Amino acid sequence: MTKTKIASSRRSFLRNTLFAGGGMVIGFDWLAQQNLAAAKDSLALPKEWYNFNAFLKIGDNGLVTIFTPNPEFGQNVMTSMPMIVAEELDVDWKDVRVEMAMHDPAKFPNAAFGQFTGGSRGIPSKWDALRKAGATGRQMLREAAAKTWQVPVEEITTANSVLQHSSGKKATYGEMAAAAAQIPVPKDVKLKAVKDFKIIGTSHKNVEGPKIVTGKPLFGVDYKVEGMLIAMIVHPPAFGMKLKSFNDASVKGMPGIKDVFSFKTYNDGQEKGGFDTNAFPELVAIVGNSTWEVMNAKKAIKAEWEPFATYSETVAGFGGKSEVKVPAGLENSAEHHTKMKEFASKPGRVVRKDGDPETAFKTAAKVLERSYSAPHLAHNCMEPMNFFADVKGDKVKVAGPLQAPGLIEPTLSARLGIPAENIEIEMTRMGGGFGRRAYSHYMVEAAIISHQVKAPVKLMYTREDDMTNGVYRPAYYATYRAALDKNNNLLAFHVKAGGIPESPLHANRFPAGAIDNYLAEDWSIESNITIGAFRAPRSNFIAAAEQSFLDELAEAMKKDPIEMRLELLRKAKASPVGKNNDYDADRYAGVLELVRDKSGWANKPKGKVHRGVAAYFCHSSYAAHVLELTVEDGKPVVQKVTSAIDCGIVVNPDAATNMTEGAVIDGIGNALFGEMPFKNGVPEKTNFHNYRMIRMSEAPKVIDVHFVKNEINPTGMGEPPFPPIFGAVANALYKATGKRVYNQPFLGDKQELGM
């Protein structure tokens, strides 16, 4: 891997990056120095652009614009996706500019998922299309040159935006762009061999980096147009309640306030899609000239709320239509935990069964049984929910941060009664997503408000709105059992997992397939608290429980925890049990072996360092971590995390490393502190003053990331490193304290271990 050194030192950056007056002042001269060389070499905008396909256009001066189809929320697709196109196009990277594409199902097909960012499917789902887009452009340029020079196309070579023939003839892409754009689009193109990659596999800086650090408008909160009004919503204070009445008389007379009204996010009886989650179907909108004026009115308005009755609604999810029951009542986290323990004690729904686990447990010399739990979590994106909307007659323009434009467009069309082809969706950069922005009810709300007030509107959620309006990570509970013979050999394995309102179980993942007698059961409890995808859905809990239990099982079997896992994986490879095992045993073992070697696992840690290991498979990728911590003044201090990732071909190593580092830090924070408790339906934490998140001083001192090298097409990257870090934290805490932790968060609001 090649790394580019910045001439300026870290000290010079810090010297020019000063905290002053409560804000951060960036040394712009420093930034300018860093971008001087790039600016000097960049091409000016061309006089004429020539379109080649949905992903690509080339200017008459050789400047290449590559469109990113998927929205960007920090995973770096705006750099990595264009890199794939550029690789096959054989363009010089300095000649490339990048733009976020508009939502366009015709240009980027695959139904609702054509421009979906989530599930770590961005790069994997577009890998072939992006490569073909670049290769198609290159072939059209070659054919244009061959026609111009009257030579066989096979004799035309390309490199760094230049076409060349053995006769000595040369032309830049810009010089051939006009002719190439007239060439019929070839049906079949030859793609590069992995060994010939020059751009893919090398690190490139974030194309929006300079804009981000200089505060250029990129995010939804930055979006503005002339005459735009600001809107905010008022929602019930508790889950299980609905709007009864509100008094707008005094509010309407406040400075800057244009309108106050109630509305329903969905029409009565409207069939919902799988991502049409919203906690409170009827809301109060306040619209005014400025954010400050609307916030003041929002604080002053008087509204009454009342409990709602149990109801059902039709949801068209990925598995088809289903009736979803939403129970009445004001729910409490303490009662949630009690209910989950109760359900866990009863027989669940058998999802997978191998061999005869019942007999194995009855005849076992020893049975190890442990239960694990985790609370609801808030996503807490850095940028609160927001969206711009301008509805004029039967035309709709919306703009803002969302992950799934193709999934929400039909909902908006149905709600407004406006054809989808009349809806224009502009995607801005997102200040975090983590699954939260797949539930784009706030876009629908903005459009309804704009339609009502007949003006362009930007809907703004406060932090408190975002944290108390759903959508949350579900609460979970899992019980694991293992049967051992008198020699501590593993005879059987049993997992029973459930949650509110869904189960986190992945029955066909490791250690399924490695154990002759295996049983997996699940269960779920209905709830009116809205939940949704949270970074690595379900895996983010079940990995922690599973990997904690496997460590405790290894100890009972008197085996090294890594070696015990490898033994099971060797069995899964040599003589797999069952036919529906989701994982590749070789790749799983590969990350364990890599993290073992890179962390120096065989060597005893120095001083008072304690280590924990965990590994997991999800989103088609494999991740393993070894976490090292010390205990200082009663507090766990993470010193180092060594990570090993197998995600196939790594497009941009620095970006992939950054995603791993982010997952590690986020996972440690959630494992130690994350929780959203409820009391009588009310979310008890409303902002960062009481919702504890990891702080800079609590991040690992070192994160050492390594990738397995192979030629497998890229698989998931943003989510796979996240789940196993929870287990690594739990296992390291046990080594440090001698006590196992079974309930997340491991510290919560406590500041010290054992308090």
C-alpha positions in Angstrom: 0.0 0.0 0.0 1.4 3.4 -1.0 0.9 6.3 1.4 1.3 9.9 0.4 3.2 12.1 2.9 2.0 15.6 3.7 4.9 18.0 3.8 3.4 20.0 6.7 3.9 18.5 10.1 1.2 17.6 12.6 2.6 20.3 14.8 2.1 23.0 12.1 -1.5 21.8 11.6 -2.2 22.0 15.3 -0.6 25.4 15.5 -3.0 26.7 12.9 -6.0 24.8 14.2 -7.0 26.6 17.3 -10.0 26.5 19.6 -11.2 30.1 20.1 -14.4 31.6 21.2 -16.0 28.2 21.5 -15.4 27.3 17.9 -12.7 25.8 15.7 -10.6 28.1 13.6 -9.0 26.3 10.7 -5.7 27.7 9.4 -6.7 28.3 5.8 -3.1 29.0 4.8 -2.2 25.5 5.9 -5.1 24.1 3.9 -4.1 26.1 0.9 -0.6 24.7 1.1 -1.9 21.2 1.1 -4.1 21.7 -2.0 -1.7 24.0 -4.0 -0.2 21.2 -6.0 -3.5 19.6 -6.8 -5.0 23.0 -7.8 -2.0 23.7 -10.1 -2.4 20.5 -12.0 -6.2 20.5 -12.3 -7.9 21.2 -15.6 -10.3 24.1 -16.1 -13.9 23.4 -17.0 -14.3 22.5 -20.7 -16.2 24.4 -23.3 -18.2 21.3 -24.2 -19.1 18.1 -22.4 -19.8 14.7 -24.1 -21.9 12.1 -22.4 -20.9 8.5 -22.6 -23.2 6.8 -20.0 -25.0 7.5 -16.8 -21.7 7.4 -14.8 -19.4 9.3 -17.2 -18.9 12.4 -19.3 -15.7 13.8 -20.8 -14.9 17.4 -21.7 -13.2 18.6 -24.8 -10.1 19.5 -22.7 -9.8 16.0 -21.2 -11.5 16.8 -17.9 -13.6 13.7 -16.8 -16.7 13.9 -14.7 -17.7 10.8 -12.9 -21.1 10.6 -11.2 -21.6 8.8 -7.9 -25.0 7.1 -7.9 -25.1 6.3 -4.2 -25.5 9.0 -1.5 -22.5 9.7 0.6 -22.6 9.7 4.4 -18.9 9.3 5.3 -18.2 5.9 3.9 -16.3 7.5 1.0 -18.3 6.2 -1.9 -17.9 9.6 -3.6 -14.2 8.8 -4.0 -14.2 5.0 -4.2 -16.9 4.6 -6.8 -15.3 7.0 -9.2 -12.0 5.2 -8.7 -13.6 2.1 -10.1 -14.8 3.9 -13.2 -11.5 5.7 -13.6 -9.6 2.4 -13.4 -11.3 0.8 -16.3 -11.4 4.1 -18.2 -7.6 4.4 -17.9 -7.9 8.0 -17.0 -5.3 10.0 -15.1 -6.9 10.5 -11.6 -5.9 14.2 -11.6 -8.2 14.7 -14.6 -11.2 13.5 -12.7 -13.9 15.5 -11.0 -16.8 13.9 -9.1 -20.4 14.8 -8.7 -23.3 13.3 -6.7 -25.9 12.1 -9.2 -29.6 13.0 -8.9 -32.0 10.2 -8.0 -32.8 8.7 -11.4 -34.2 5.2 -11.6 -33.9 5.2 -15.4 -30.2 5.8 -15.3 -29.5 3.7 -12.3 -31.9 0.8 -12.4 -32.4 -2.1 -10.0 -35.7 -1.0 -8.7 -35.7 0.5 -5.3 -32.2 -0.4 -4.5 -30.5 1.3 -7.5 -29.2 4.2 -5.5 -29.5 2.7 -2.0 -26.7 3.2 0.5 -27.0 0.8 3.4 -26.3 -2.8 4.3 -22.7 -2.3 3.2 -23.9 -2.9 -0.3 -22.7 0.4 -2.0 -19.5 -0.9 -3.6 -20.5 -4.6 -3.9 -23.8 -3.8 -5.7 -22.2 -1.3 -8.1 -18.9 -3.1 -8.7 -19.8 -4.6 -12.1 -21.8 -1.6 -13.3 -19.0 0.9 -12.4 -16.3 -1.2 -14.1 -18.4 -1.6 -17.2 -19.1 2.1 -17.3 -15.4 2.9 -17.4 -14.6 0.1 -19.8 -17.3 1.2 -22.1 -16.0 4.7 -22.2 -12.5 3.5 -22.9 -13.7 1.2 -25.7 -15.6 4.0 -27.4 -12.5 6.3 -27.2 -10.4 3.5 -28.8 -12.9 2.9 -31.5 -13.0 6.7 -32.3 -9.2 6.8 -32.5 -9.1 3.7 -34.7 -11.6 5.2 -37.1 -9.8 8.5 -37.1 -6.4 7.0 -37.8 -7.7 4.2 -40.0 -6.1 1.5 -37.9 -7.5 -1.7 -36.2 -9.0 -0.9 -32.8 -7.0 -3.8 -31.3 -3.8 -1.8 -31.9 -5.0 1.2 -29.8 -3.6 1.3 -26.3 -4.5 3.7 -23.4 -2.8 5.0 -20.4 -3.3 8.1 -18.2 -6.0 9.7 -20.4 -3.9 9.2 -23.6 -4.7 7.1 -26.7 -1.7 5.7 -28.6 -0.9 3.7 -31.7 2.4 1.9 -32.5 2.8 4.3 -35.5 3.4 7.1 -33.0 0.0 8.6 -33.3 -1.3 10.0 -30.0 -4.4 11.8 -28.8 -5.8 12.9 -25.4 -9.2 11.8 -24.3 -10.4 15.3 -24.7 -9.3 15.4 -28.3 -11.3 12.2 -29.1 -14.2 12.9 -26.8 -16.5 14.4 -29.5 -15.9 11.5 -32.0 -16.2 8.9 -29.3 -19.5 10.2 -28.0 -21.0 9.3 -31.5 -19.8 5.7 -31.4 -22.6 3.1 -30.7 -22.3 1.9 -27.1 -20.6 -1.5 -27.2 -22.6 -4.4 -25.8 -19.6 -6.3 -24.5 -16.4 -4.9 -23.2 -13.3 -6.5 -21.8 -12.5 -5.7 -18.1 -9.0 -5.5 -16.7 -7.4 -8.3 -14.8 -7.0 -7.5 -11.1 -3.2 -7.7 -11.5 -3.4 -4.7 -13.9 -5.2 -2.4 -11.5 -3.4 0.9 -11.0 -6.0 3.0 -9.2 -8.0 0.4 -7.4 -6.0 -0.8 -4.4 -4.1 2.5 -3.9 -5.1 5.2 -1.5 -6.7 8.4 -2.7 -7.8 11.4 -0.7 -11.5 12.1 -0.1 -12.6 14.2 -3.1 -14.7 16.4 -0.8 -12.1 16.8 1.8 -11.2 20.4 1.0 -14.9 21.3 0.9 -15.5 19.7 4.3 -12.7 21.3 6.2 -13.4 24.7 4.6 -17.1 24.6 5.5 -18.5 24.6 1.9 -22.2 23.8 1.8 -22.5 20.1 1.3 -25.0 18.9 3.8 -28.8 19.0 4.0 -28.7 21.6 6.8 -26.7 23.9 4.3 -29.4 23.8 1.7 -31.3 27.0 1.0 -33.2 28.8 -1.8 -34.7 32.3 -2.1 -38.0 32.6 -0.2 -37.5 29.4 1.8 -39.3 29.0 5.1 -38.3 27.0 8.1 -40.5 24.3 9.6 -40.3 22.2 12.8 -42.6 19.6 14.2 -44.1 18.9 17.5 -44.7 15.2 18.4 -46.1 13.4 21.4 -43.9 13.2 24.5 -44.3 9.5 24.8 -44.6 6.4 22.7 -48.2 5.0 22.9 -49.7 8.5 22.7 -51.3 10.6 20.0 -52.4 14.1 19.3 -55.7 15.1 21.0 -55.7 18.9 20.5 -53.5 22.0 20.2 -54.0 25.7 20.7 -52.3 27.8 18.0 -53.8 31.1 18.8 -51.0 32.6 20.7 -48.3 31.0 18.6 -49.6 32.4 15.3 -49.1 35.9 16.6 -45.4 35.4 17.5 -42.7 37.1 15.4 -42.0 35.5 12.1 -44.5 32.7 12.3 -46.4 32.0 9.1 -48.6 29.0 9.9 -49.3 26.3 12.5 -51.3 23.1 11.6 -51.6 19.4 12.2 -51.1 16.8 9.6 -50.8 13.0 9.1 -47.6 11.7 7.6 -49.5 9.0 5.8 -53.0 8.9 4.4 -55.5 6.8 6.3 -55.2 3.2 5.1 -52.0 3.9 3.1 -50.0 0.8 2.6 -46.5 1.3 4.0 -43.2 0.1 2.7 -40.6 -1.6 4.8 -38.8 1.7 5.5 -42.0 3.8 6.1 -41.5 3.7 9.8 -42.5 6.7 11.9 -43.5 6.8 15.5 -46.2 9.3 15.6 -48.5 9.4 12.5 -50.1 12.8 13.4 -47.8 15.8 14.1 -48.1 19.6 14.5 -46.1 21.7 12.1 -44.9 25.2 12.8 -43.6 27.3 9.9 -41.8 30.6 10.0 -39.1 32.8 8.6 -36.2 31.6 10.7 -35.0 28.7 12.8 -34.9 30.9 15.9 -38.4 32.2 15.5 -39.8 28.7 14.9 -38.0 27.2 17.8 -39.4 29.9 20.1 -42.9 29.1 18.9 -42.3 25.4 19.2 -41.5 25.9 22.9 -44.6 28.0 23.5 -47.3 26.0 21.8 -49.8 24.1 23.9 -50.8 20.7 22.9 -52.7 17.8 24.5 -52.0 14.2 24.0 -53.9 11.0 24.8 -53.2 7.2 24.7 -53.9 5.4 21.4 -55.6 2.1 21.1 -54.0 -1.0 19.7 -54.1 -1.0 15.9 -52.7 -3.0 12.9 -51.3 -1.8 9.6 -50.2 -3.4 6.4 -46.5 -3.2 5.6 -45.0 -4.3 2.3 -41.6 -5.5 3.4 -38.9 -7.4 1.6 -40.6 -10.7 2.4 -44.0 -9.6 1.1 -47.0 -8.0 2.7 -47.7 -8.5 6.4 -50.0 -7.2 9.1 -48.1 -5.5 11.9 -49.7 -5.0 15.3 -48.9 -1.9 17.2 -49.9 -2.4 20.8 -51.3 0.3 23.1 -49.7 1.2 26.4 -46.8 3.2 27.8 -43.8 1.0 27.9 -40.9 0.8 30.4 -37.3 -0.5 29.9 -37.4 -2.3 33.2 -40.6 -4.2 32.1 -38.9 -4.9 28.8 -36.1 -6.7 30.5 -38.4 -8.7 32.6 -40.5 -9.7 29.6 -37.5 -10.7 27.6 -36.2 -13.0 30.4 -39.7 -14.5 30.6 -39.8 -15.2 26.9 -36.2 -16.6 27.0 -37.3 -19.1 29.6 -40.0 -20.6 27.3 -39.5 -22.8 24.2 -39.0 -20.6 21.1 -39.5 -21.0 17.4 -37.1 -23.6 16.1 -35.2 -22.0 13.2 -32.4 -24.6 12.8 -31.7 -28.0 14.2 -28.8 -30.3 13.5 -28.3 -33.8 15.0 -29.9 -34.6 18.4 -29.1 -31.6 20.7 -31.7 -32.6 23.3 -30.1 -36.0 24.0 -26.6 -34.4 24.0 -27.7 -32.0 26.8 -29.3 -34.7 28.8 -26.2 -36.9 28.8 -23.7 -34.1 29.2 -21.2 -34.1 32.1 -21.4 -30.3 32.2 -23.7 -27.6 30.8 -22.6 -24.0 30.4 -25.5 -21.5 30.2 -25.3 -17.8 30.0 -27.7 -15.0 29.0 -26.9 -11.6 27.5 -29.0 -8.4 27.0 -28.8 -5.0 25.3 -31.0 -1.9 25.4 -32.5 0.3 22.7 -29.9 2.6 21.2 -30.3 6.0 19.4 -28.4 6.5 16.2 -27.3 10.0 17.0 -26.1 11.1 13.6 -24.0 14.3 13.8 -26.4 16.1 11.5 -30.0 16.0 12.8 -32.8 15.0 10.4 -33.7 17.7 7.9 -35.1 18.0 4.4 -36.0 20.7 1.8 -39.2 20.5 -0.2 -40.9 22.7 -2.8 -44.3 21.4 -4.0 -45.8 23.4 -6.8 -48.9 22.0 -8.3 -48.1 18.5 -9.5 -44.3 19.0 -9.4 -42.2 18.2 -6.4 -38.5 19.1 -5.7 -37.0 17.7 -2.6 -33.4 17.8 -1.4 -31.6 16.5 1.6 -29.8 13.6 3.3 -31.3 10.2 2.8 -30.0 6.6 2.3 -32.8 5.1 0.2 -34.3 7.5 -2.4 -35.9 4.7 -4.4 -37.7 3.3 -1.4 -39.2 6.5 -0.2 -40.2 8.0 -3.6 -43.3 5.7 -4.0 -44.4 6.6 -0.5 -44.2 10.3 -1.2 -46.0 9.8 -4.5 -48.8 8.0 -2.8 -49.1 10.5 0.0 -49.3 13.5 -2.2 -51.1 11.9 -5.1 -48.4 13.1 -7.5 -46.8 10.7 -10.1 -43.3 9.5 -9.2 -42.0 10.9 -12.5 -42.9 14.4 -11.3 -40.8 14.1 -8.2 -37.2 15.3 -8.3 -34.9 14.1 -5.5 -31.6 15.8 -5.0 -29.3 14.0 -2.6 -27.0 15.9 -0.4 -24.1 14.7 1.7 -25.2 13.2 5.0 -23.8 14.0 8.3 -24.0 10.3 9.4 -26.6 7.7 8.6 -26.1 4.3 10.3 -29.4 3.1 9.0 -31.4 6.1 10.5 -31.7 8.0 7.2 -33.2 4.9 5.5 -36.4 5.9 7.3 -37.0 9.1 5.4 -40.4 10.0 6.9 -38.9 13.5 7.5 -38.7 14.0 3.7 -42.4 13.2 3.4 -43.2 15.5 6.3 -41.3 18.4 4.6 -43.2 17.8 1.3 -46.6 17.8 3.1 -45.7 21.0 4.9 -44.6 22.7 1.7 -47.7 21.6 -0.1 -49.8 23.1 2.8 -48.1 26.5 2.9 -47.5 26.7 -0.8 -43.9 27.7 -0.4 -40.4 26.1 -0.4 -39.7 24.8 3.1 -36.8 23.3 5.0 -37.9 21.0 7.8 -35.4 21.0 10.7 -35.3 18.5 13.6 -33.7 19.6 16.8 -31.4 17.1 18.5 -34.1 16.4 21.0 -36.6 15.8 18.2 -34.3 13.3 16.6 -33.5 11.4 19.8 -37.1 11.2 21.1 -38.9 10.6 17.8 -37.4 7.2 17.1 -36.1 5.2 15.1 -34.0 3.1 17.6 -31.9 -0.1 17.7 -34.1 -2.8 19.2 -33.6 -4.2 22.7 -32.3 -7.7 22.6 -31.8 -10.8 24.8 -30.0 -14.1 24.0 -29.3 -17.3 26.0 -26.5 -19.6 25.0 -26.0 -23.2 26.2 -23.1 -25.6 25.6 -22.9 -29.3 26.5 -19.5 -30.8 27.4 -18.4 -34.3 28.2 -16.2 -35.3 31.1 -13.1 -34.4 29.0 -14.5 -31.0 28.2 -15.2 -31.8 24.6 -18.0 -29.9 23.0 -21.1 -32.1 22.4 -23.9 -29.6 21.6 -24.7 -25.9 21.2 -28.0 -24.1 21.7 -28.8 -20.4 21.1 -32.2 -18.8 21.8 -32.5 -15.2 20.9 -35.2 -12.5 20.7 -36.0 -8.9 21.2 -38.4 -6.0 21.2 -39.8 -6.2 18.6 -37.5 -8.5 16.5 -35.0 -11.3 17.0 -31.3 -10.8 16.3 -30.8 -14.4 15.5 -28.7 -15.5 12.4 -29.2 -19.2 12.7 -26.9 -20.3 9.9 -23.8 -18.3 10.8 -20.9 -19.7 12.8 -20.7 -21.8 14.9 -23.6 -23.5 13.0 -22.0 -25.9 10.6 -19.2 -26.7 13.0 -21.1 -28.6 15.7 -22.9 -31.9 15.2 -25.7 -31.2 17.6 -26.9 -27.6 17.2 -30.2 -25.9 18.0 -31.3 -22.3 17.2 -34.6 -20.8 18.4 -36.0 -17.3 18.3 -38.9 -15.2 19.7 -40.1 -11.6 19.6 -42.3 -9.2 21.7 -44.6 -6.6 20.2 -43.9 -2.9 20.9 -45.1 0.6 19.9 -41.5 1.9 20.2 -40.3 2.3 16.6 -37.2 0.5 15.7 -35.1 0.2 12.5 -31.8 -0.7 11.0 -28.8 0.3 13.2 -25.3 -0.2 11.9 -25.0 -3.9 11.2 -28.6 -4.7 12.2 -29.0 -7.5 14.7 -25.4 -8.5 14.2 -24.4 -5.6 16.4 -25.9 -7.4 19.4 -25.7 -11.1 18.6 -22.0 -10.9 17.8 -21.2 -9.6 21.3 -23.3 -12.3 23.0 -21.9 -15.1 20.8 -18.3 -14.0 21.0 -18.5 -13.5 24.8 -20.0 -17.0 25.2 -17.4 -18.6 22.9 -14.6 -17.1 25.1 -16.2 -18.4 28.2 -16.7 -21.8 26.5 -13.0 -21.9 25.5 -12.0 -21.3 29.1 -14.3 -24.1 30.2 -12.7 -26.4 27.6 -9.2 -25.2 28.8 -8.3 -23.9 25.3 -6.9 -20.7 23.9 -9.9 -18.7 22.6 -8.5 -18.2 19.1 -7.4 -21.8 18.7 -10.8 -23.0 19.9 -12.5 -21.0 17.2 -10.0 -22.2 14.6 -10.6 -25.8 15.6 -14.3 -25.3 15.0 -13.7 -23.6 11.6 -11.4 -26.4 10.5 -14.2 -28.9 11.2 -16.7 -26.7 9.4 -14.4 -26.8 6.4 -13.5 -30.5 6.5 -16.9 -31.9 7.4 -19.6 -29.2 7.5 -22.8 -30.0 9.3 -25.9 -29.0 7.4 -26.2 -27.4 4.0 -27.2 -23.8 4.7 -24.1 -22.4 6.4 -23.7 -18.8 5.4 -20.0 -18.3 5.9 -16.8 -19.4 4.3 -14.7 -21.3 6.9 -11.4 -20.5 5.2 -12.1 -16.7 5.1 -13.3 -16.7 8.6 -10.2 -18.5 9.8 -8.1 -16.2 7.7 -9.0 -13.1 9.7 -8.5 -14.9 13.0 -5.0 -16.1 11.9 -4.1 -12.6 10.6 -5.3 -10.8 13.8 -3.5 -13.4 15.9 -0.2 -12.8 14.1 -0.4 -9.1 13.8 -1.4 -8.6 17.5 1.4 -10.8 18.8 -1.2 -12.9 20.5 1.3 -15.6 21.3 3.3 -13.2 23.4 2.2 -12.4 26.9 1.0 -8.7 27.1 3.4 -6.4 28.9 2.6 -4.7 32.2 -1.1 -4.5 33.2 -2.5 -4.9 29.7 -5.5 -7.2 29.2 -6.6 -8.6 25.9 -9.8 -9.7 24.4 -10.5 -11.2 21.0 -13.6 -11.5 18.9 -14.5 -12.3 15.2 -17.6 -12.2 13.2 -19.1 -12.6 9.7 -21.7 -10.3 8.3 -22.5 -8.4 5.1 -20.5 -11.0 3.2 -17.2 -9.9 5.0 -15.1 -11.1 7.9 -13.7 -9.1 10.7 -11.6 -9.9 13.8 -10.2 -7.6 16.6 -7.8 -8.0 19.4 -8.4 -5.2 22.0 -5.9 -4.3 24.6 -6.9 -2.3 27.7 -5.7 -1.2 31.1 -7.6 -0.1 34.2 -6.6 3.3 35.4 -8.3 4.9 38.4 -11.0 2.3 38.1 -11.7 3.1 34.5 -11.1 0.9 31.4 -8.6 2.6 29.0 -8.3 1.0 25.6 -4.7 1.2 24.6 -4.7 -0.6 21.2 -7.0 -2.4 18.8 -5.6 -4.7 16.1 -8.1 -5.4 13.3 -8.1 -7.9 10.5 -10.6 -7.6 7.7 -11.5 -9.7 4.7 -13.7 -7.7 2.4 -12.4 -8.9 -0.9 -10.6 -6.4 -3.1 -10.0 -3.2 -1.2 -10.7 -0.3 -3.5 -9.3 2.5 -1.4 -7.1 1.3 1.5 -7.1 4.5 3.4 -10.9 4.8 3.2 -11.4 1.2 4.3 -9.0 1.8 7.2 -11.0 4.9 8.2 -14.2 2.9 8.2 -12.6 0.2 10.4 -11.4 2.8 12.8 -14.8 4.5 12.9 -16.5 1.2 13.5 -14.1 0.3 16.3 -14.5 3.6 18.1 -18.3 3.7 17.7 -18.6 0.1 18.9 -16.5 0.7 22.0 -18.6 3.7 22.9 -21.9 1.8 22.4 -20.6 -1.2 24.3 -19.5 0.8 27.3 -22.1 3.6 27.5 -24.9 3.3 24.9 -28.5 3.0 26.0 -31.9 4.7 25.5 -34.1 3.8 28.4 -37.9 4.4 28.5 -40.2 5.3 31.4 -43.9 5.3 30.8 -43.2 5.6 27.0 -40.9 8.6 27.4 -37.3 8.4 26.1 -35.3 9.3 29.2 -32.3 10.7 27.3 -32.8 13.6 25.0 -29.4 15.1 24.2 -25.7 14.5 24.7 -25.8 15.9 28.3 -27.4 12.6 29.3 -26.9 10.3 26.4 -23.4 9.1 27.0 -21.2 8.6 24.0 -17.5 7.9 23.7 -15.2 10.9 24.1 -12.0 11.6 22.2 -9.9 10.8 25.3 -11.6 7.4 25.5 -10.8 6.3 22.0 -8.1 3.7 21.5 -4.6 5.1 21.5 -3.7 3.0 18.5 -5.9 1.2 15.9 -3.8 -1.1 13.7 -5.8 -2.3 10.6 -4.8 -5.1 8.3 -6.6 -6.5 5.2 -6.5 -10.0 3.8 -5.2 -9.8 0.2 -7.3 -11.7 -2.4 -9.0 -11.2 -5.7 -12.6 -11.7 -4.5 -15.0 -9.0 -5.7 -15.5 -6.4 -2.9 -17.9 -7.3 -0.1 -19.3 -5.2 2.8 -17.0 -2.8 4.6 -18.8 -0.2 6.6 -20.7 -2.6 8.9 -18.6 -5.8 9.3 -16.0 -4.4 11.7 -18.6 -3.0 14.0 -20.3 -6.1 15.6 -17.2 -8.0 16.9 -15.7 -5.0 18.7 -18.5 -5.4 21.3 -17.3 -8.9 22.1 -13.7 -7.9 22.2 -14.5 -5.2 24.8 -16.4 -7.7 26.9 -13.7 -10.4 26.8 -10.9 -7.8 27.6 -13.0 -6.5 30.6 -13.2 -10.1 31.9 -9.4 -10.4 31.7 -9.0 -7.1 33.5 -11.6 -7.6 36.3 -12.1 -11.4 36.6 -15.9 -10.7 36.2 -17.9 -11.4 33.1 -20.2 -8.7 31.7 -23.6 -9.9 30.4 -25.7 -6.8 30.0 -25.0 -3.8 27.8 -23.9 -1.1 28.4 -21.0 -2.5 30.4 -20.5 0.9 32.2 -23.5 3.0 31.3 -23.7 6.1 33.3 -21.1 4.7 35.8 -17.7 6.1 35.5 -15.8 3.2 37.1 -15.7 -0.5 36.9 -17.6 -2.2 39.7 -19.7 0.8 40.7 
